[in-house]
């Protein structure tokens, strides 16, 4: 429970900082709303889960779920409001989006002694292992379909990519460092910090 609380606090602080900085950069460089959310939201699913599993172990994937829950709430509430102009936040839309449902199901399997048949469990695990490679293939396919002339007109895209991959991870590092004593009281505190830093350092989310 303490680990969940720490991860949740860290995740909320990271997103609050990223939204604030993104809005400041929007005023400075006249970014669109899509640019703002490309800076704020990371690919915390396809990229982060394999990274965490490969570096810390599968048990820490749970904390990536916390990051994704907060990010999905921002996307389906604040994000849709900014991009589409809808003023009313639709809770049904937030609760019914597939990533959030999948995370809740995963939490239930972790909290309760629920076991799938071996064949089903192996299939789900194999599909999960395909997530990162398939995502990279999809990105490659999408890139090949981009009109180069249109890409040249998108003057902000290179700035957004540079800030997302260099500036924002540094900001997350400086934000999380003062909280190191609070995390250090927990035996797995540095692992929680590492998961949050990885999540905050990812590329822009495709969502």
BAFI-3210 file (N, C-alpha, C; in Angstrom, 3 decimals, decimal comma, padded with zeros to 6 digits):
// residues 207
n [1|2|3|4|5|6|7|8|9|10|11|12|13|14|15|16|17|18|19|20|21|22|23|24|25|26|27|28|29|30|31|32|33|34|35|36|37|38|39|40|41|42|43|44|45|46|47|48|49|50|51|52|53|54|55|56|57|58|59|60|61|62|63|64|65|66|67|68|69|70|71|72|73|74|75|76|77|78|79|80|81|82|83|84|85|86|87|88|89|90|91|92|93|94|95|96|97|98|99|100|101|102|103|104|105|106|107|108|109|110|111|112|113|114|115|116|117|118|119|120|121|122|123|124|125|126|127|128|129|130|131|132|133|134|135|136|137|138|139|140|141|142|143|144|145|146|147|148|149|150|151|152|153|154|155|156|157|158|159|160|161|162|163|164|165|166|167|168|169|170|171|172|173|174|175|176|177|178|179|180|181|182|183|184|185|186|187|188|189|190|191|192|193|194|195|196|197|198|199|200|201|202|203|204|205|206|207]
n.u [000,829|001,932|003,854|002,224|001,002|003,225|004,109|001,864|001,695|004,151|003,685|001,493|002,665|004,673|003,158|001,758|003,854|004,836|002,631|002,460|004,965|004,719|002,620|003,834|005,877|004,246|003,222|005,576|006,530|004,334|002,875|000,709|-002,265|-001,926|000,853|001,385|000,357|001,864|004,253|003,645|002,492|003,640|004,883|003,996|003,160|003,691|006,478|007,499|006,754|008,160|010,773|010,859|010,326|012,579|014,690|014,134|012,362|009,421|007,575|007,502|006,091|003,580|003,649|003,980|001,454|000,072|001,108|000,117|-002,646|-003,121|-002,195|-003,973|-006,351|-005,851|-005,613|-008,176|-009,855|-008,881|-007,312|-008,998|-010,805|-009,281|-008,353|-010,615|-012,430|-014,616|-016,442|-017,473|-016,622|-016,640|-017,333|-017,991|-016,669|-014,050|-013,949|-014,501|-012,478|-010,286|-007,458|-007,503|-009,423|-008,114|-005,938|-007,233|-008,322|-005,930|-004,973|-006,905|-006,365|-003,927|-004,466|-006,246|-006,394|-006,431|-006,237|-005,406|-006,068|-003,250|-002,610|-003,980|-002,771|-000,104|-000,470|-001,408|000,850|002,723|001,608|001,843|004,623|005,044|004,351|006,128|007,890|005,922|004,835|007,028|007,323|004,903|005,251|007,355|006,015|004,113|005,792|006,929|004,783|004,507|004,134|006,795|007,000|004,921|005,898|008,063|006,734|005,810|007,051|007,435|007,743|010,279|011,399|009,628|010,103|012,799|012,663|010,970|012,508|014,886|014,794|012,526|012,959|015,131|013,917|012,104|013,897|015,068|012,771|012,029|014,229|014,394|012,497|013,652|014,453|011,917|011,077|013,092|012,590|011,103|011,647|011,822|012,118|013,895|013,484|010,860|011,197|012,850|011,180|009,275|010,907|011,755|009,242|008,616|010,492|010,086|009,362|007,089|003,612|001,675|-001,027]
n.v [-001,201|001,236|001,533|001,858|004,285|006,054|005,792|006,759|009,435|010,419|010,084|011,811|014,293|014,414|014,551|016,920|018,795|018,406|019,174|021,880|022,895|022,279|023,946|026,424|026,269|026,144|028,735|030,114|029,033|028,767|026,332|023,665|022,036|019,309|019,154|019,909|017,756|015,729|016,298|016,015|013,444|010,113|007,124|004,996|002,402|000,427|000,794|001,139|-001,078|-003,482|-002,521|-002,153|-004,751|-006,040|-004,814|-004,509|-006,527|-008,614|-008,153|-005,454|-004,287|-003,701|-001,098|000,443|000,345|002,065|004,543|004,584|004,600|007,168|008,688|007,890|008,900|011,665|011,919|011,144|012,900|015,733|015,963|015,357|017,379|019,672|019,267|018,650|020,521|020,015|020,781|019,407|016,854|013,463|010,907|008,278|007,731|007,857|005,719|003,558|003,099|000,924|000,433|001,204|-000,531|-002,962|-002,646|-002,542|-005,128|-006,543|-005,700|-006,905|-009,612|-009,692|-009,013|-010,926|-014,511|-015,534|-017,730|-018,417|-021,009|-023,022|-023,048|-020,788|-018,788|-018,939|-018,172|-015,522|-014,389|-014,708|-013,066|-010,649|-010,387|-009,752|-007,135|-004,819|-005,297|-005,390|-002,839|-001,262|-002,073|-001,132|001,630|002,016|001,374|003,428|005,663|005,316|005,978|008,698|011,874|013,498|016,146|017,335|016,846|018,586|020,960|020,862|022,439|022,481|019,882|018,721|020,146|019,428|016,655|016,721|018,122|016,361|014,024|014,821|017,229|016,819|014,322|015,170|017,165|015,576|014,088|016,044|016,798|014,473|013,942|015,450|014,020|011,705|010,903|010,321|008,148|006,392|005,256|003,060|-000,372|-001,012|001,427|002,835|001,439|002,115|004,827|004,587|003,317|005,358|007,351|006,125|005,930|008,628|009,374|008,375|008,156|010,222|009,518|007,327|007,456]
n.w [000,000|000,787|-001,190|-003,442|-002,827|-002,822|-005,479|-006,803|-005,906|-006,910|-009,664|-010,169|-009,536|-011,502|-013,893|-013,442|-013,415|-016,042|-017,609|-016,906|-017,801|-020,507|-021,272|-020,892|-022,813|-025,030|-025,156|-025,693|-028,129|-029,725|-029,878|-030,957|-029,605|-029,902|-029,978|-027,344|-025,852|-026,902|-025,764|-023,053|-022,504|-022,342|-023,994|-022,152|-022,011|-024,240|-024,473|-021,857|-020,209|-021,198|-020,678|-017,872|-017,005|-018,016|-016,651|-013,865|-013,167|-013,416|-011,356|-010,835|-012,811|-012,045|-010,986|-013,205|-014,151|-012,438|-013,219|-015,833|-015,395|-014,293|-016,456|-018,483|-017,440|-017,609|-020,375|-021,372|-020,142|-019,568|-021,885|-024,153|-023,792|-024,331|-026,993|-028,587|-027,805|-026,248|-023,400|-021,287|-019,085|-019,678|-017,695|-018,230|-020,609|-019,739|-017,914|-019,536|-021,367|-023,164|-022,291|-019,553|-018,494|-018,908|-017,167|-014,671|-014,586|-014,490|-011,969|-010,335|-010,734|-009,507|-006,837|-005,944|-005,584|-008,415|-011,089|-014,371|-016,807|-017,771|-020,527|-021,503|-019,962|-020,836|-023,484|-023,209|-021,992|-024,036|-026,004|-024,662|-024,635|-027,233|-027,511|-027,484|-029,801|-031,894|-031,660|-032,421|-035,072|-036,083|-035,738|-037,567|-039,984|-040,052|-040,239|-042,770|-044,317|-044,156|-045,593|-046,972|-047,720|-046,279|-043,757|-043,609|-043,377|-040,822|-038,542|-035,824|-034,954|-034,681|-032,592|-030,542|-030,324|-029,526|-027,062|-025,671|-025,409|-024,227|-022,547|-020,831|-019,418|-017,827|-016,316|-014,877|-013,368|-011,699|-010,363|-008,945|-007,350|-004,825|-003,386|-002,704|-000,007|001,117|-000,426|000,171|002,641|002,198|001,442|-001,293|-002,453|-004,230|-006,577|-007,205|-007,782|-009,998|-011,856|-012,216|-013,302|-015,700|-016,934|-017,252|-019,068|-021,554|-025,155|-027,114|-026,721|-028,753|-028,620]
ca.u [000,000|002,833|004,453|001,198|000,835|004,397|004,102|000,765|002,103|005,178|003,079|000,694|003,592|005,325|002,223|001,476|005,018|004,909|001,568|002,833|006,067|004,202|001,855|004,802|006,506|003,226|003,190|006,838|006,765|003,043|002,577|-000,685|-002,652|-001,300|002,240|001,382|000,159|003,012|005,276|003,204|002,169|004,676|004,470|004,258|002,737|004,475|007,909|007,884|006,569|009,329|011,959|010,780|010,456|013,944|015,669|013,787|011,613|008,001|006,736|007,433|005,176|002,409|003,777|003,743|000,007|-000,339|001,448|-000,786|-003,988|-003,130|-002,040|-005,224|-007,346|-005,527|-005,897|-009,597|-010,576|-008,300|-006,819|-010,111|-011,396|-008,434|-008,212|-011,905|-013,224|-015,716|-016,274|-017,956|-015,839|-017,512|-016,752|-018,196|-015,594|-012,818|-014,010|-014,719|-011,413|-009,686|-006,259|-007,859|-010,104|-007,089|-005,153|-008,075|-008,353|-004,624|-004,947|-007,749|-005,625|-002,822|-004,971|-006,983|-005,727|-007,076|-005,262|-005,924|-005,495|-001,863|-002,567|-004,410|-001,746|001,048|-000,853|-001,431|002,234|003,365|001,092|002,460|006,017|005,052|003,885|007,158|008,266|004,825|004,730|008,108|006,984|003,823|005,851|008,066|005,031|003,531|006,803|007,092|003,636|004,461|004,482|007,976|006,711|004,111|006,754|008,864|005,869|005,588|008,304|007,574|007,850|011,643|011,537|008,839|010,836|014,010|012,269|010,385|013,518|016,034|014,435|011,552|013,586|015,940|012,958|011,600|014,980|015,163|011,543|011,987|015,390|014,094|011,628|014,427|014,343|010,592|011,035|014,129|012,089|010,525|012,739|011,900|011,905|014,616|012,861|009,694|011,724|013,380|010,026|008,705|011,835|011,622|007,935|008,653|011,551|009,748|008,977|005,680|002,649|000,960|-002,456]
ca.v [000,000|002,389|001,668|002,404|005,705|006,785|005,814|007,625|010,826|010,759|010,155|013,038|015,421|014,434|015,035|018,329|019,549|018,317|020,014|023,273|023,228|022,200|025,169|027,515|026,125|026,478|030,195|030,580|028,562|028,674|024,927|023,233|021,166|018,008|019,291|019,951|016,416|014,917|016,570|015,635|012,025|009,230|005,774|004,277|001,018|-000,394|000,944|001,060|-002,411|-004,343|-001,967|-002,448|-006,201|-006,429|-004,230|-004,694|-007,758|-008,538|-007,697|-003,994|-003,819|-003,173|000,342|001,092|000,464|003,284|005,660|004,544|004,994|008,636|009,227|007,672|009,859|012,969|011,868|011,052|014,021|017,026|015,937|015,471|018,710|020,667|019,042|018,671|021,671|019,604|021,358|018,475|015,624|012,291|009,860|006,981|007,580|007,588|004,396|002,492|002,947|-000,430|000,307|001,292|-001,783|-004,006|-002,427|-002,941|-006,598|-006,983|-005,479|-007,912|-010,882|-009,603|-008,922|-012,134|-015,713|-015,983|-018,362|-018,862|-022,284|-022,862|-022,730|-019,396|-017,937|-018,913|-017,386|-014,105|-013,976|-014,602|-011,839|-009,525|-010,262|-009,204|-005,754|-003,862|-005,465|-005,010|-001,378|-000,698|-002,330|-000,202|002,965|002,017|001,426|004,778|006,619|005,190|006,578|010,144|012,735|014,265|017,566|017,756|016,798|019,815|022,059|020,718|022,983|022,254|018,470|018,400|020,715|018,614|015,396|017,031|018,420|015,160|013,005|015,357|018,172|016,312|013,390|015,936|017,790|014,528|013,732|017,109|016,781|013,310|013,846|015,872|013,044|010,494|010,429|009,754|006,844|005,513|004,562|001,800|-001,237|-000,977|002,820|003,282|000,813|002,934|006,028|004,214|003,094|006,666|008,049|005,493|006,313|010,048|009,600|007,706|008,991|010,657|008,430|007,272|007,674]
ca.w [000,000|000,838|-002,513|-004,339|-002,485|-003,282|-006,936|-007,246|-005,649|-007,883|-010,995|-010,244|-009,564|-012,812|-014,907|-013,164|-013,902|-017,502|-018,174|-016,691|-018,714|-021,878|-021,526|-021,022|-024,130|-026,029|-025,280|-026,261|-029,497|-030,416|-030,120|-031,003|-028,499|-030,143|-029,530|-025,878|-025,308|-027,313|-024,751|-021,712|-022,362|-022,869|-024,376|-020,900|-022,106|-025,167|-024,242|-020,451|-019,609|-021,452|-020,019|-016,442|-016,827|-018,335|-015,736|-012,456|-012,956|-013,724|-010,243|-010,804|-013,861|-011,319|-010,785|-014,498|-014,254|-011,732|-014,111|-016,982|-014,959|-014,206|-017,804|-019,208|-016,941|-018,200|-021,812|-021,685|-019,522|-019,926|-023,260|-025,095|-023,608|-024,991|-028,426|-029,275|-027,385|-025,374|-022,062|-020,272|-018,939|-019,669|-016,855|-018,894|-021,593|-018,992|-017,294|-020,516|-022,361|-023,036|-021,444|-018,138|-018,146|-018,833|-015,950|-013,541|-014,586|-014,006|-010,517|-009,694|-010,766|-008,556|-005,471|-005,594|-006,109|-009,640|-011,974|-015,654|-017,269|-018,225|-021,962|-021,664|-019,355|-021,748|-024,660|-022,816|-021,782|-025,348|-026,632|-023,964|-025,068|-028,600|-027,501|-027,899|-031,215|-032,784|-031,608|-033,225|-036,476|-036,419|-035,881|-038,837|-041,071|-040,075|-040,700|-044,224|-044,986|-043,953|-046,731|-046,572|-047,891|-045,128|-042,573|-043,607|-042,928|-039,377|-038,020|-034,381|-034,597|-034,248|-031,238|-029,621|-030,118|-028,760|-025,680|-025,058|-025,138|-023,487|-021,489|-019,868|-018,470|-016,868|-015,398|-013,984|-012,451|-010,699|-009,558|-008,072|-006,457|-003,436|-002,728|-002,473|001,385|001,366|-001,065|000,726|003,831|001,740|000,962|-002,755|-002,819|-005,423|-007,743|-007,562|-008,420|-011,293|-012,728|-012,541|-014,190|-017,012|-017,511|-017,620|-020,052|-022,800|-026,294|-027,132|-026,828|-030,032|-028,392]
c.u [000,868|003,481|003,482|001,036|001,999|004,414|003,016|001,136|003,143|004,610|002,285|001,609|004,275|004,387|001,862|002,622|005,057|003,840|001,911|003,919|005,580|003,409|002,784|005,491|005,520|003,143|004,446|006,970|005,475|002,720|001,074|-000,992|-002,039|000,160|002,328|001,264|001,210|004,174|004,908|003,069|003,233|004,088|004,760|003,812|003,687|005,972|008,277|007,811|007,734|010,607|011,985|010,975|011,899|014,977|015,395|013,087|010,120|007,134|006,581|006,588|003,922|002,466|003,712|002,241|-000,514|-000,078|000,458|-002,211|-004,097|-003,066|-003,312|-006,315|-007,109|-005,914|-007,385|-010,425|-010,030|-007,882|-007,922|-010,760|-010,599|-008,433|-009,542|-012,756|-014,415|-015,474|-016,633|-017,085|-016,791|-016,832|-016,906|-017,076|-014,272|-012,812|-014,046|-013,583|-010,630|-008,427|-006,586|-008,549|-009,087|-006,259|-005,946|-008,153|-007,035|-004,483|-005,744|-007,040|-004,477|-003,324|-005,652|-006,299|-006,449|-006,006|-005,958|-005,384|-004,117|-001,782|-002,941|-003,341|-000,514|000,750|-000,831|-000,012|002,966|002,905|001,707|003,894|006,131|004,762|004,920|007,575|007,176|004,668|005,802|007,860|005,908|004,358|006,590|007,134|004,441|004,522|006,970|005,944|003,541|004,879|005,643|007,750|005,905|004,947|007,604|008,050|005,633|006,860|008,531|007,917|009,243|011,917|010,832|009,572|012,064|013,676|011,782|011,462|014,692|015,621|013,555|012,116|014,439|015,030|012,417|012,653|015,105|013,930|011,576|013,117|015,089|013,226|012,363|014,352|012,997|010,488|012,001|013,666|011,461|011,640|012,908|011,766|012,617|014,054|011,632|010,146|012,210|012,253|009,429|009,599|011,793|010,325|007,952|009,631|011,223|009,450|007,509|004,758|001,929|-000,531|-002,879]
c.v [001,257|002,627|002,266|003,901|006,539|006,897|006,746|009,101|011,272|010,938|011,446|014,261|015,543|015,011|016,502|019,208|019,561|019,177|021,492|023,710|023,223|023,452|026,378|027,470|026,449|027,983|030,729|030,249|028,357|027,234|024,700|022,373|019,769|018,041|019,235|018,543|015,428|015,124|015,965|014,132|011,162|007,872|004,836|002,823|000,182|-000,360|000,622|-000,363|-003,349|-003,849|-002,335|-003,936|-006,650|-005,928|-004,554|-006,021|-007,546|-007,989|-006,179|-003,423|-003,223|-001,651|001,118|001,285|001,716|004,508|005,727|004,936|006,518|009,240|009,052|008,619|011,236|012,999|011,951|012,162|015,347|017,066|016,123|016,845|019,767|020,500|019,177|019,884|021,306|020,119|020,377|017,212|014,440|011,156|008,482|006,713|007,252|006,144|003,266|002,344|001,662|-000,502|000,325|000,018|-002,908|-003,882|-002,871|-004,461|-007,156|-006,828|-006,555|-009,265|-010,881|-009,661|-010,206|-013,349|-016,295|-016,541|-018,820|-020,251|-022,045|-022,447|-021,271|-018,443|-017,827|-018,075|-015,903|-013,587|-013,801|-013,352|-010,604|-009,292|-009,679|-007,704|-004,787|-004,059|-005,025|-003,491|-000,724|-000,909|-001,350|001,207|003,070|002,124|002,824|005,802|006,543|005,837|008,086|010,873|013,640|015,766|018,120|017,792|018,059|021,004|022,027|021,146|022,654|020,810|018,111|018,950|019,853|017,314|015,633|017,297|017,166|014,173|013,507|016,222|017,536|015,230|014,097|016,619|016,771|014,143|014,769|017,150|015,659|013,287|014,320|014,881|011,744|010,015|009,769|008,354|005,868|004,779|003,220|000,930|-001,243|000,447|003,246|002,650|001,607|004,195|005,726|003,979|004,428|007,428|007,454|005,918|007,747|010,323|009,002|008,684|009,366|009,468|008,493|007,573|009,083]
c.w [000,000|-000,517|-003,516|-004,099|-003,024|-004,809|-007,466|-007,063|-006,680|-009,278|-011,172|-010,332|-010,928|-013,873|-014,692|-013,676|-015,422|-018,169|-018,047|-017,679|-020,162|-022,232|-021,670|-022,387|-025,242|-026,240|-025,967|-027,747|-030,303|-030,821|-030,206|-029,779|-028,658|-029,705|-028,006|-025,300|-025,789|-026,351|-023,404|-021,523|-023,033|-023,255|-023,207|-020,941|-022,938|-024,877|-022,795|-019,892|-019,925|-020,774|-018,538|-016,191|-017,056|-017,349|-014,269|-012,175|-013,141|-012,607|-010,202|-011,940|-013,231|-011,221|-012,096|-014,706|-013,577|-012,603|-015,273|-016,614|-014,910|-015,603|-018,625|-018,746|-017,556|-019,673|-022,098|-021,054|-020,045|-021,392|-024,277|-025,002|-024,372|-026,510|-029,160|-028,924|-026,522|-023,962|-020,955|-020,265|-018,807|-018,902|-017,491|-019,895|-020,904|-018,491|-018,310|-021,519|-022,097|-022,176|-019,954|-017,670|-017,985|-017,557|-014,723|-013,442|-014,068|-012,503|-009,791|-009,649|-009,761|-007,114|-005,010|-006,241|-007,315|-010,587|-013,251|-015,966|-017,892|-019,683|-022,209|-021,119|-020,252|-022,988|-024,360|-022,625|-023,104|-026,096|-025,993|-024,389|-026,474|-028,636|-028,044|-029,354|-032,186|-032,815|-032,466|-034,716|-036,942|-036,612|-037,213|-040,029|-041,191|-040,618|-042,220|-044,986|-044,844|-045,227|-046,310|-046,707|-046,729|-043,863|-042,471|-043,118|-041,430|-038,646|-036,549|-034,019|-034,091|-032,854|-030,215|-029,299|-029,247|-027,295|-024,966|-024,612|-024,305|-022,298|-020,417|-018,939|-017,416|-015,846|-014,397|-012,953|-011,338|-009,802|-008,535|-007,047|-005,033|-002,663|-002,415|-001,018|001,689|000,764|-000,394|001,984|003,459|001,168|-000,550|-003,288|-004,087|-006,682|-008,192|-008,290|-009,830|-012,299|-013,164|-013,508|-015,593|-017,703|-018,004|-018,745|-021,416|-023,925|-026,225|-027,363|-028,175|-029,860|-028,776]
res [x|x|x|x|x|x|x|x|x|x|x|x|x|x|x|x|x|x|x|x|x|x|x|x|x|x|x|x|x|x|x|x|x|x|x|x|x|x|x|x|x|x|x|x|x|x|x|x|x|x|x|x|x|x|x|x|x|x|x|x|x|x|x|x|x|x|x|x|x|x|x|x|x|x|x|x|x|x|x|x|x|x|x|x|x|x|x|x|x|x|x|x|x|x|x|x|x|x|x|x|x|x|x|x|x|x|x|x|x|x|x|x|x|x|x|x|x|x|x|x|x|x|x|x|x|x|x|x|x|x|x|x|x|x|x|x|x|x|x|x|x|x|x|x|x|x|x|x|x|x|x|x|x|x|x|x|x|x|x|x|x|x|x|x|x|x|x|x|x|x|x|x|x|x|x|x|x|x|x|x|x|x|x|x|x|x|x|x|x|x|x|x|x|x|x|x|x|x|x|x|x|x|x|x|x|x|x]
***
